[in-house]
C-alpha cells in the first residue's frame, strides 16, 4: 500500500450498530489503522475536522455528510465508501475531481427493504396498527374495520431498480396490479406495467418510493403531486426523506387527500417533525428497513473490503464514479487523467502558485502558450512525437491532451531504475535537434512565441536570479549567462526539455510539457536536458558509465540533427543549471542520493567556461567536439 502514513488510515465517520468488531478485524488484518467517529452522525463541520485530524487514505461513511471540504483535505485520498446504497450524503463530484473512488453496496438489503415495503402496505391496508392500539386500550370494535383486499390494489412504484423490482415481484405474488415509473424505464416485464408519473397519480391505491434523492427528485412528493392523486393513496417512502415535502404530506393527511403515510425515512431525521411522528394515519419506523442480522454483516464486510482492495491498488467492485487520476510530479500544473468521449484524456490546468517550498508564482495564461506550442511542435516533429491537443478552455487556463499510456512511461523513472536506454537518449537528442533546426528563422513561429514572460517566471527567476541570491559569489556570472541567452534568440525553445517530460518505451520519445516554450536560445534546451542527465551520473545508486553513455548518445544525436551550438556558452549554461539544482532553489527530488560535493565542483568549473578542469568524462572529451570560445 502506498501512503504517506506509516500505515494507511481509514476514517469511519459514523455507524448504526453497537460495536466495530467487524471493521476492526478487517482493517487490522490488512494493516490499516481505523479511526472511528461517533456512532450517531455528526455535523458536516465535525466530520471535516475529524478527517483533517486523521489525514486518511480512505473515508467510510454511513449517514454523515462527507462534504467537498472533507474530501479535499487529506494529503492522499483513494476512496470514499458508503455503508449503504444512496450517495446523497457524499459530494461525488468533489471526490471525482480529487481522484478518489466513490463506492456503495448496492444489493446488500434488497430483500429487507422490499419486505419492509410490503409490510407497510399490508399493515396499512389490513389495519394492523390502529386495531392493535385500540385493542390495547380496551376497545374491541370489529365493526369499524374498513380494510382492503390486497389483490384488488393497484400499486405504483416510483423508481424501479434492484429493490423496486423485488418489491414488484412480491406484490405480484399477492395479486396486486403493479405499475412502475422511472425516467429512463422502457420495459419492466414480469407483468409490471410501465407508466408515466401522471398515471401513477391517477390510478394507484398506494405509491411506494424507491427513487434516489437527486436535484430532480427532491420534494417530488409535494402539494401539487398529492393534489393530483385521484384515489387518495397510501404514500410509502423507503428511499430518502428528501423525496417528500413534510408540510405537504401533513396537509394531505389532515385533509384526507391521502389515506395514510408509511415512512421509514423522513426529512430531518433523526429529529423529524413531531406532527408526523404522532399522526394517527402515519406508520413510522426509524430508518431500519435495510436492517437484518444478515444484511448488516454483509454491508459492513463488503464496504470495508472495497476500502482494502482500493488501498491495495485494485479496482473497486461497485464504483459509483470514474475518478480522474492525478498524475504525480506536476509542479506548475494540476494534471489528471479523465475518461473522455473517445477514451482517456489528460487534463492540464496551470497553477498560479507552483508546488514548491518557495513562493514561486507564474501567470496561468501560460496555458494558452503551451497549447499553441504543442500544436506547433506536433507540426514540426510529427504526430508520433507530440500528443494532440483535444480541446482548450483559455478562460479556465485548461486544456486536454491525447493520453499516451503504456508501454510509454517517464524516461526519468526508467533512468532512476537503472535502465540506461541508449536508443531513447538518441531519440531525445535527435528530436530536440530537429525542433531547433526546423523552427530556425521561421518568422511566423517567432511572432507567435516572441513573449518571454513565461520563460522569465519559470526559468530565469528561479534558476538564475534566486540561485544568485543563494550563491552570491556566482550571482553576477549567473545573470551574465542569462543575459547572453537573451541576445541569442534564433529558434523555438521547448523550455523544459528534461527526462521527466519525455515519455519513452525504451526506444521512441514523446515530448510533453511545453509551458515554457518561447522564441529564444536553443542552448537552453540542450543544457537543461544535459544537466539532468549529468546529475544522474552522480546518483549513488546508478551505474555512472551507463548514464554517461546516454549523455553521449543524446549529444551526438543532437549534433547530427542541428550542428554549431556546442560552444562555451552552452558549457556555462550547463554549469548554471547544475548549480541551481543543488542550491535548493529548484532541487531534484533525488538530491539526497547525489554526490553533491562533486556536482558543485563540476558546476563551478562549467559556470566559468572551464570544462578542461572537470573530472566528468563527457567534458574531458570536449576537445573532440565543436567547442569554441565565443565569449
C-alpha positions as CSV (number, residue, x, y, z in Angstrom):
1,X,0.0,0.0,0.0
2,X,1.2,3.5,-0.9
3,X,0.7,6.1,1.8
4,X,2.4,9.0,3.5
5,X,1.5,7.4,6.8
6,X,3.5,4.6,8.4
7,X,0.3,2.6,7.8
8,X,-2.8,3.5,5.8
9,X,-5.6,5.2,7.7
10,X,-9.3,5.0,7.2
11,X,-11.8,7.2,8.9
12,X,-15.3,5.8,9.8
13,X,-17.5,8.8,10.2
14,X,-20.4,7.1,11.9
15,X,-22.2,3.8,12.2
16,X,-25.6,2.3,13.0
17,X,-24.6,-0.8,15.1
18,X,-23.4,-1.5,18.6
19,X,-19.7,-2.3,18.1
20,X,-16.9,-2.1,15.5
21,X,-15.6,-5.6,15.8
22,X,-16.2,-6.4,12.1
23,X,-14.5,-3.2,10.9
24,X,-11.6,-3.5,13.3
25,X,-10.9,-7.1,12.3
26,X,-10.9,-6.5,8.6
27,X,-8.7,-3.4,8.7
28,X,-6.3,-4.8,11.3
29,X,-5.7,-7.9,9.1
30,X,-5.0,-5.5,6.2
31,X,-2.6,-3.4,8.2
32,X,-4.9,-0.4,8.1
33,X,-5.4,1.9,11.0
34,X,-9.1,2.6,11.8
35,X,-10.1,6.0,13.2
36,X,-13.8,6.0,14.2
37,X,-16.1,8.9,14.7
38,X,-19.2,8.9,16.9
39,X,-21.9,6.3,16.2
40,X,-24.5,9.0,15.6
41,X,-23.6,11.2,12.6
42,X,-22.0,14.5,13.5
43,X,-22.4,17.7,11.6
44,X,-20.6,18.2,8.3
45,X,-18.2,20.6,10.1
46,X,-17.4,18.0,12.8
47,X,-16.8,15.4,10.1
48,X,-14.4,17.8,8.3
49,X,-12.5,18.3,11.5
50,X,-12.3,14.5,12.1
51,X,-10.9,14.0,8.6
52,X,-8.5,16.9,8.9
53,X,-7.1,15.5,12.2
54,X,-6.7,11.9,10.8
55,X,-5.5,12.8,7.3
56,X,-6.9,9.5,6.0
57,X,-6.3,7.5,2.8
58,X,-9.9,6.4,2.9
59,X,-13.3,7.5,4.3
60,X,-16.1,5.2,5.0
61,X,-19.5,6.7,6.0
62,X,-22.9,5.6,6.9
63,X,-25.2,8.7,7.3
64,X,-22.8,11.5,7.9
65,X,-22.3,14.2,5.4
66,X,-18.9,14.0,3.6
67,X,-18.5,17.4,2.0
68,X,-16.2,18.7,-0.7
69,X,-14.1,20.3,2.1
70,X,-13.7,17.0,3.8
71,X,-12.7,15.3,0.6
72,X,-10.2,17.9,-0.4
73,X,-8.4,17.9,3.0
74,X,-6.4,14.6,3.1
75,X,-2.9,14.5,1.5
76,X,-3.9,11.3,-0.2
77,X,-7.4,10.1,-0.6
78,X,-8.2,6.9,-2.6
79,X,-11.8,6.1,-1.8
80,X,-15.0,7.3,-0.1
81,X,-17.1,4.2,0.7
82,X,-20.7,4.4,1.5
83,X,-22.2,2.0,4.1
84,X,-25.4,1.8,2.1
85,X,-26.8,2.4,-1.3
86,X,-27.6,6.1,-1.7
87,X,-24.9,8.7,-2.3
88,X,-26.7,11.9,-1.4
89,X,-24.5,12.4,1.7
90,X,-21.3,12.3,-0.3
91,X,-20.0,15.0,-2.7
92,X,-19.4,12.6,-5.5
93,X,-18.2,15.4,-7.9
94,X,-15.6,16.6,-5.4
95,X,-14.3,13.0,-5.0
96,X,-14.2,12.5,-8.7
97,X,-12.2,15.7,-9.2
98,X,-10.0,14.7,-6.3
99,X,-9.2,11.4,-8.0
100,X,-10.9,9.3,-5.4
101,X,-13.3,6.4,-6.0
102,X,-16.8,6.5,-4.5
103,X,-18.4,3.1,-3.8
104,X,-21.5,1.7,-2.3
105,X,-23.0,-1.7,-1.6
106,X,-26.0,-1.6,-4.0
107,X,-27.5,-5.0,-3.3
108,X,-27.0,-6.0,0.3
109,X,-30.5,-5.2,1.6
110,X,-32.8,-5.8,-1.4
111,X,-34.8,-8.4,0.4
112,X,-35.1,-6.4,3.6
113,X,-36.2,-3.2,2.1
114,X,-38.7,-4.8,-0.2
115,X,-40.1,-6.9,2.7
116,X,-40.5,-3.6,4.7
117,X,-42.4,-2.1,1.8
118,X,-44.8,-5.0,1.6
119,X,-45.1,-5.0,5.4
120,X,-46.0,-1.3,5.3
121,X,-48.6,-1.9,2.6
122,X,-50.2,-4.9,4.4
123,X,-50.1,-3.2,7.8
124,X,-52.0,-0.2,6.5
125,X,-54.5,-1.9,4.2
126,X,-55.3,-4.6,6.9
127,X,-55.5,-2.0,9.7
128,X,-52.9,-3.8,11.9
129,X,-51.6,-0.8,13.8
130,X,-54.9,1.0,14.6
131,X,-56.6,-2.2,15.7
132,X,-53.6,-3.2,17.8
133,X,-53.6,0.2,19.5
134,X,-57.4,0.1,20.0
135,X,-57.4,-3.4,21.4
136,X,-54.7,-2.4,24.0
137,X,-56.9,0.5,25.0
138,X,-59.7,-2.0,25.7
139,X,-61.6,-1.2,22.5
140,X,-63.0,-4.3,20.8
141,X,-64.8,-2.9,17.7
142,X,-64.5,-5.2,14.7
143,X,-67.5,-3.4,13.1
144,X,-65.2,-0.4,12.5
145,X,-63.0,-2.4,10.1
146,X,-62.5,-0.7,6.7
147,X,-59.9,-2.9,5.2
148,X,-58.9,-3.6,1.5
149,X,-58.5,-6.9,-0.4
150,X,-54.8,-6.8,-1.2
151,X,-55.3,-8.5,-4.6
152,X,-57.6,-5.6,-5.6
153,X,-54.9,-3.0,-5.2
154,X,-53.1,-1.0,-7.9
155,X,-49.7,-0.2,-6.5
156,X,-47.3,2.3,-8.2
157,X,-43.5,2.0,-7.8
158,X,-41.6,5.2,-8.3
159,X,-38.1,4.0,-9.0
160,X,-37.5,0.6,-10.5
161,X,-34.0,-0.5,-9.6
162,X,-33.0,-3.6,-7.8
163,X,-35.2,-3.0,-4.8
164,X,-38.1,-1.8,-6.8
165,X,-38.1,-4.9,-9.0
166,X,-38.1,-7.1,-5.9
167,X,-40.9,-5.2,-4.3
168,X,-42.9,-5.5,-7.5
169,X,-42.3,-9.3,-7.6
170,X,-43.6,-9.7,-4.1
171,X,-46.6,-7.5,-4.7
172,X,-47.5,-9.5,-7.8
173,X,-47.5,-12.7,-5.7
174,X,-50.2,-11.1,-3.6
175,X,-52.2,-10.4,-6.8
176,X,-51.6,-6.7,-6.9
177,X,-51.6,-4.9,-10.2
178,X,-48.2,-3.2,-10.3
179,X,-47.3,0.0,-12.2
180,X,-43.7,1.2,-12.4
181,X,-42.2,4.6,-13.3
182,X,-38.6,5.7,-13.8
183,X,-37.5,8.4,-16.2
184,X,-35.5,6.0,-18.4
185,X,-37.6,2.9,-17.9
186,X,-38.9,1.4,-21.2
187,X,-39.8,-2.1,-20.3
188,X,-40.3,-3.9,-16.9
189,X,-41.5,-7.4,-17.7
190,X,-43.0,-9.9,-15.2
191,X,-46.4,-8.4,-15.5
192,X,-45.4,-4.9,-14.3
193,X,-46.8,-2.1,-16.4
194,X,-44.5,0.8,-17.3
195,X,-46.4,4.1,-17.0
196,X,-45.9,7.8,-16.6
197,X,-45.8,9.6,-13.3
198,X,-49.2,11.2,-14.1
199,X,-50.6,7.7,-14.5
200,X,-49.2,6.7,-11.1
201,X,-51.1,9.7,-9.6
202,X,-54.3,8.8,-11.4
203,X,-54.5,5.0,-10.9
204,X,-52.8,4.0,-7.7
205,X,-54.1,3.0,-4.3
206,X,-50.6,3.0,-2.9
207,X,-47.4,4.7,-4.1
208,X,-44.1,3.3,-3.0
209,X,-40.9,5.4,-3.4
210,X,-37.7,3.6,-4.3
211,X,-36.1,6.5,-6.2
212,X,-32.7,8.1,-5.4
213,X,-32.5,11.6,-4.0
214,X,-31.3,14.0,-6.7
215,X,-31.9,17.6,-7.6
216,X,-34.7,16.4,-9.8
217,X,-36.4,14.1,-7.2
218,X,-36.0,16.5,-4.2
219,X,-39.6,17.1,-2.9
220,X,-41.0,15.1,-5.7
221,X,-44.0,14.4,-3.4
222,X,-45.2,17.9,-2.8
223,X,-48.6,19.7,-2.7
224,X,-49.1,19.7,-6.4
225,X,-48.3,16.0,-6.7
226,X,-50.6,15.0,-3.8
227,X,-53.5,17.2,-5.1
228,X,-53.4,15.3,-8.4
229,X,-53.7,11.8,-6.8
230,X,-57.2,10.7,-7.7
231,X,-57.6,7.7,-5.3
232,X,-56.3,9.1,-2.0
233,X,-53.4,6.7,-2.0
234,X,-51.1,5.4,0.8
235,X,-47.7,7.1,0.4
236,X,-44.8,4.7,1.3
237,X,-41.2,6.1,1.5
238,X,-38.2,3.7,2.0
239,X,-35.6,5.7,0.0
240,X,-34.7,9.1,1.2
241,X,-36.6,11.6,3.3
242,X,-35.9,14.4,1.0
243,X,-38.2,12.9,-1.7
244,X,-41.2,14.1,0.4
245,X,-42.1,17.6,1.5
246,X,-43.1,17.1,5.1
247,X,-45.5,20.1,5.2
248,X,-47.3,18.9,2.1
249,X,-47.6,15.4,3.4
250,X,-49.1,16.6,6.7
251,X,-51.6,18.8,5.0
252,X,-52.7,15.9,2.7
253,X,-53.1,13.6,5.8
254,X,-55.1,16.2,7.6
255,X,-57.3,17.0,4.6
256,X,-57.9,13.3,3.7
257,X,-56.2,13.8,0.3
258,X,-54.3,10.6,1.1
259,X,-55.4,7.7,3.3
260,X,-52.1,7.4,5.1
261,X,-48.3,7.5,5.1
262,X,-45.8,4.7,5.9
263,X,-42.3,6.2,6.3
264,X,-39.0,4.6,7.1
265,X,-37.2,7.8,6.1
266,X,-38.2,11.3,6.9
267,X,-36.6,14.6,6.0
268,X,-35.0,16.0,9.2
269,X,-34.1,12.6,10.8
270,X,-33.0,11.7,13.4
271,X,-35.3,14.5,14.7
272,X,-38.1,14.7,12.2
273,X,-41.3,16.8,12.8
274,X,-43.2,15.6,15.8
275,X,-46.5,16.2,14.0
276,X,-45.6,13.4,11.6
277,X,-44.4,11.0,14.3
278,X,-47.7,11.4,16.2
279,X,-50.1,11.4,13.3
280,X,-52.7,8.7,13.6
281,X,-52.6,8.0,9.8
282,X,-48.8,7.6,9.7
283,X,-46.8,4.4,10.3
284,X,-43.2,5.3,11.2
285,X,-40.0,3.2,11.6
286,X,-36.6,4.9,12.3
287,X,-34.7,4.2,9.1
288,X,-34.3,0.5,9.7
289,X,-35.7,-1.1,6.5
290,X,-32.3,-2.1,5.4
291,X,-31.6,-3.9,8.6
292,X,-31.3,-7.6,9.5
293,X,-28.6,-9.6,11.2
294,X,-27.6,-10.9,7.7
295,X,-27.8,-7.7,5.8
296,X,-25.8,-5.6,8.3
297,X,-23.0,-8.1,8.5
298,X,-22.8,-8.3,4.7
299,X,-22.9,-4.5,4.4
300,X,-20.1,-3.9,6.8
301,X,-17.8,-6.6,5.4
302,X,-18.3,-5.6,1.8
303,X,-17.9,-1.9,2.4
304,X,-14.7,-2.5,4.3
305,X,-13.4,-4.9,1.7
306,X,-13.9,-2.3,-1.0
307,X,-11.6,0.1,1.0
308,X,-8.9,-2.6,1.5
309,X,-9.0,-3.5,-2.2
310,X,-8.7,0.1,-3.4
311,X,-5.9,0.9,-1.0
312,X,-4.1,-2.2,-2.4
313,X,-4.3,-0.6,-5.8
314,X,-7.2,-2.8,-7.1
315,X,-10.4,-1.6,-8.9
316,X,-13.5,-1.4,-6.6
317,X,-16.3,-3.9,-7.2
318,X,-19.0,-1.3,-7.2
319,X,-17.7,2.0,-8.4
320,X,-20.1,4.9,-8.4
321,X,-17.9,7.3,-10.3
322,X,-14.9,7.3,-12.7
323,X,-12.4,9.4,-10.8
324,X,-9.8,11.4,-12.5
325,X,-6.3,10.1,-11.9
326,X,-4.0,12.7,-10.6
327,X,-0.6,12.5,-12.1
328,X,2.3,12.9,-9.7
329,X,5.1,15.3,-10.3
330,X,3.2,18.3,-11.6
331,X,5.0,21.3,-10.1
332,X,3.4,24.1,-12.1
333,X,0.1,22.4,-13.2
334,X,-2.7,20.3,-11.9
335,X,-2.6,17.2,-14.2
336,X,-5.1,14.4,-14.1
337,X,-6.5,11.7,-16.3
338,X,-10.2,11.5,-17.0
339,X,-12.4,9.4,-19.2
340,X,-13.3,11.4,-22.3
341,X,-15.9,10.5,-25.0
342,X,-13.2,8.7,-27.0
343,X,-11.1,7.3,-24.2
344,X,-8.7,8.7,-21.6
345,X,-7.7,12.3,-21.7
346,X,-5.0,14.2,-19.8
347,X,-6.5,17.4,-18.4
348,X,-3.9,20.1,-17.5
349,X,-4.7,23.3,-15.6
350,X,-1.9,25.8,-15.0
351,X,-1.3,26.8,-11.4
352,X,-0.6,30.4,-10.3
353,X,1.3,29.2,-7.1
354,X,3.7,26.5,-8.0
355,X,4.1,23.4,-5.8
356,X,7.5,24.2,-4.3
357,X,8.5,25.4,-0.9
358,X,9.4,28.8,-2.0
359,X,6.9,31.5,-3.0
360,X,7.1,30.8,-6.7
361,X,4.3,32.4,-8.8
362,X,3.6,32.4,-12.5
363,X,1.0,33.7,-14.9
364,X,-1.7,31.0,-15.5
365,X,-2.2,32.4,-19.0
366,X,0.9,30.3,-20.0
367,X,-1.7,27.5,-20.5
368,X,-2.6,29.1,-23.9
369,X,1.0,29.4,-24.8
370,X,1.6,25.7,-24.0
371,X,-1.4,24.6,-26.1
372,X,-0.1,26.6,-29.0
373,X,3.4,25.2,-28.6
374,X,2.1,21.7,-28.5
375,X,0.3,22.2,-31.8
376,X,3.4,23.8,-33.3
377,X,5.7,21.1,-32.0
378,X,3.4,18.4,-33.4
379,X,3.5,20.1,-36.8
380,X,7.3,20.3,-36.7
381,X,8.1,16.9,-35.2
382,X,5.1,14.7,-36.2
383,X,2.2,13.1,-34.5
384,X,4.2,10.3,-33.0
385,X,6.5,12.7,-31.1
386,X,4.0,15.2,-29.7
387,X,0.5,14.4,-28.3
388,X,-2.6,16.1,-29.8
389,X,-4.4,19.0,-28.1
390,X,-8.0,17.8,-27.9
391,X,-9.7,20.9,-26.6
392,X,-8.8,24.1,-24.8
393,X,-10.6,26.4,-22.3
394,X,-8.4,29.5,-22.2
395,X,-10.6,31.2,-19.6
396,X,-10.0,28.3,-17.1
397,X,-6.3,28.0,-18.1
398,X,-7.0,24.4,-19.0
399,X,-6.7,22.1,-22.0
400,X,-6.9,18.4,-22.7
401,X,-4.2,16.2,-24.3
402,X,-4.2,12.9,-26.0
403,X,-3.3,10.3,-23.4
404,X,-0.1,8.4,-24.0
405,X,-0.2,5.2,-22.0
406,X,1.9,2.0,-21.6
407,X,4.3,0.9,-22.8
408,X,5.4,4.6,-22.7
409,X,6.5,5.9,-19.3
410,X,8.7,8.7,-18.0
411,X,12.3,8.5,-19.2
412,X,13.3,9.8,-15.8
413,X,11.7,6.9,-14.0
414,X,13.4,4.4,-16.3
415,X,16.8,6.1,-15.8
416,X,16.4,6.1,-12.0
417,X,15.5,2.3,-12.2
418,X,18.9,1.8,-13.8
419,X,17.5,1.4,-17.4
420,X,20.0,3.3,-19.5
421,X,18.1,3.2,-22.8
422,X,20.6,4.4,-25.4
423,X,18.0,4.4,-28.2
424,X,15.8,6.6,-26.1
425,X,18.7,9.0,-25.4
426,X,19.5,9.0,-29.2
427,X,15.8,9.8,-30.0
428,X,15.7,12.6,-27.4
429,X,18.7,14.3,-28.9
430,X,17.6,13.8,-32.4
431,X,14.1,15.3,-31.8
432,X,15.4,18.3,-30.0
433,X,17.9,18.9,-32.8
434,X,15.1,18.6,-35.3
435,X,12.9,21.0,-33.3
436,X,15.6,23.7,-33.3
437,X,16.6,23.1,-36.9
438,X,13.0,23.1,-38.3
439,X,12.0,26.3,-36.4
440,X,15.2,28.3,-37.0
441,X,14.5,31.7,-38.6
442,X,10.7,30.9,-39.0
443,X,9.2,34.4,-38.8
444,X,5.7,33.0,-38.1
445,X,6.8,31.0,-35.1
446,X,9.0,33.9,-33.9
447,X,6.0,36.2,-33.9
448,X,3.8,33.7,-32.1
449,X,6.3,32.9,-29.3
450,X,8.1,36.2,-29.0
451,X,6.8,36.9,-25.5
452,X,9.2,35.5,-22.9
453,X,7.1,36.2,-19.8
454,X,6.6,32.5,-19.0
455,X,10.2,31.7,-19.5
456,X,11.2,34.6,-17.2
457,X,8.9,33.4,-14.5
458,X,9.5,29.7,-14.8
459,X,13.2,29.6,-15.6
460,X,15.1,32.9,-15.4
461,X,13.7,34.0,-12.0
462,X,14.3,30.7,-10.1
463,X,17.3,29.3,-11.9
464,X,19.4,32.4,-12.3
465,X,18.1,35.3,-10.0
466,X,17.2,33.2,-7.0
467,X,20.2,30.9,-7.3
468,X,22.3,34.1,-7.4
469,X,20.7,35.1,-4.1
470,X,21.6,31.8,-2.5
471,X,25.0,31.7,-4.2
472,X,26.1,35.4,-4.1
473,X,29.6,34.7,-5.3
474,X,28.2,33.4,-8.6
475,X,25.3,35.9,-8.9
476,X,27.0,38.2,-11.5
477,X,28.0,35.3,-13.7
478,X,24.6,33.7,-13.5
479,X,22.9,36.9,-14.7
480,X,25.6,37.3,-17.4
481,X,24.8,33.9,-18.7
482,X,21.0,34.6,-18.6
483,X,21.5,37.9,-20.4
484,X,23.6,36.1,-23.0
485,X,20.7,33.9,-23.9
486,X,18.5,37.0,-24.4
487,X,20.9,38.0,-27.2
488,X,20.9,34.7,-29.0
489,X,17.2,34.1,-29.9
490,X,17.0,32.1,-33.1
491,X,14.6,29.1,-32.6
492,X,11.5,27.8,-30.8
493,X,12.8,26.6,-27.4
494,X,10.8,24.0,-25.5
495,X,11.9,25.4,-22.1
496,X,11.5,22.2,-20.0
497,X,13.3,19.5,-22.1
498,X,14.2,17.0,-19.4
499,X,13.8,13.2,-18.9
500,X,10.8,13.9,-16.6
501,X,8.9,15.4,-19.5
502,X,9.9,12.8,-22.1
503,X,7.9,9.6,-22.4
504,X,9.6,6.5,-23.8
505,X,9.1,2.9,-24.5
506,X,12.9,2.4,-24.4
507,X,13.3,3.5,-28.0
508,X,10.9,6.3,-29.2
509,X,10.3,9.6,-27.4
510,X,7.1,11.6,-26.9
511,X,7.7,15.2,-25.8
512,X,5.3,16.7,-23.1
513,X,5.1,19.9,-21.0
514,X,5.7,22.8,-23.4
515,X,4.6,25.6,-21.0
516,X,8.0,27.2,-21.0
517,X,8.1,27.4,-24.8
518,X,9.4,30.7,-26.3
519,X,11.5,32.1,-29.1
520,X,14.9,32.0,-27.7
521,X,18.4,30.4,-27.4
522,X,18.3,26.7,-28.3
523,X,21.3,26.1,-26.0
524,X,18.9,26.3,-23.0
525,X,17.1,23.2,-24.1
526,X,20.4,21.3,-24.6
527,X,21.8,22.4,-21.3
528,X,18.6,21.7,-19.5
529,X,18.5,18.1,-20.6
530,X,22.3,17.6,-20.3
531,X,22.2,18.9,-16.7
532,X,19.6,16.3,-15.7
533,X,21.5,13.5,-17.4
534,X,24.8,14.6,-15.8
535,X,23.2,14.8,-12.4
536,X,22.1,11.2,-12.7
537,X,25.7,10.2,-13.4
538,X,26.4,11.4,-9.8
539,X,23.5,9.4,-8.4
540,X,25.0,7.0,-5.9
541,X,22.6,4.2,-6.8
542,X,23.1,4.3,-10.6
543,X,25.9,2.9,-12.9
544,X,27.8,6.0,-13.9
545,X,29.2,4.5,-17.1
546,X,25.7,3.7,-18.4
547,X,24.4,7.2,-17.7
548,X,27.4,8.7,-19.4
549,X,26.6,6.6,-22.4
550,X,23.2,8.2,-22.5
551,X,24.8,11.7,-22.2
552,X,27.0,10.9,-25.2
553,X,24.1,9.4,-27.3
554,X,21.9,12.4,-26.6
555,X,24.7,14.8,-27.5
556,X,25.8,13.1,-30.7
557,X,22.3,12.7,-32.0
558,X,21.6,16.4,-31.4
559,X,24.7,17.5,-33.2
560,X,23.8,15.3,-36.2
561,X,20.4,17.0,-36.4
562,X,21.5,20.6,-35.7
563,X,25.2,21.4,-35.5
564,X,27.0,24.5,-34.5
565,X,25.9,25.0,-30.9
566,X,28.5,23.0,-28.9
567,X,30.4,26.0,-27.6
568,X,31.4,27.7,-24.4
569,X,28.1,29.5,-23.8
570,X,26.5,26.0,-23.8
571,X,29.1,24.8,-21.3
572,X,28.5,27.8,-19.0
573,X,24.7,27.4,-19.2
574,X,25.0,23.8,-18.2
575,X,27.0,24.8,-15.2
576,X,24.5,27.4,-14.2
577,X,21.6,24.9,-14.3
578,X,23.6,22.3,-12.3
579,X,24.2,25.0,-9.7
580,X,20.5,25.8,-9.5
581,X,19.6,22.1,-8.9
582,X,21.9,21.7,-5.9
583,X,21.4,25.2,-4.4
584,X,18.0,24.1,-3.1
585,X,16.1,26.7,-5.3
586,X,14.6,24.1,-7.5
587,X,16.2,20.9,-6.3
588,X,15.9,17.5,-8.0
589,X,13.8,15.0,-5.9
590,X,16.8,12.7,-5.6
591,X,19.1,15.3,-4.2
592,X,19.9,13.2,-1.1
593,X,21.2,10.4,-3.3
594,X,23.7,12.7,-5.2
595,X,27.4,13.3,-4.6
596,X,26.7,17.0,-4.1
597,X,30.3,18.0,-3.5
598,X,31.4,16.5,-6.8
599,X,28.4,18.2,-8.6
600,X,29.2,21.5,-7.1
601,X,32.8,21.3,-8.2
602,X,31.7,20.4,-11.7
603,X,29.1,23.1,-11.8
604,X,31.6,25.7,-10.7
605,X,34.2,24.8,-13.4
606,X,31.5,24.8,-16.1
607,X,29.9,28.0,-14.9
608,X,33.2,29.7,-15.7
609,X,33.7,28.1,-19.0
610,X,36.5,25.7,-17.9
611,X,35.4,22.2,-19.0
612,X,39.1,21.1,-19.2
613,X,39.2,21.2,-15.3
614,X,36.4,18.8,-14.8
615,X,36.6,15.1,-14.0
616,X,33.4,14.3,-15.8
617,X,34.1,12.0,-18.8
618,X,31.7,13.9,-21.1
619,X,33.5,17.2,-20.6
620,X,37.0,15.7,-20.7
621,X,36.2,14.6,-24.3
622,X,35.1,18.1,-25.4
623,X,38.3,18.6,-27.4
624,X,36.8,16.2,-30.0
625,X,33.7,18.4,-30.4
626,X,32.9,21.8,-32.0
627,X,33.6,23.7,-28.8
628,X,34.9,27.2,-29.5
629,X,35.4,30.1,-27.1
630,X,33.0,32.7,-28.3
631,X,32.8,34.9,-25.1
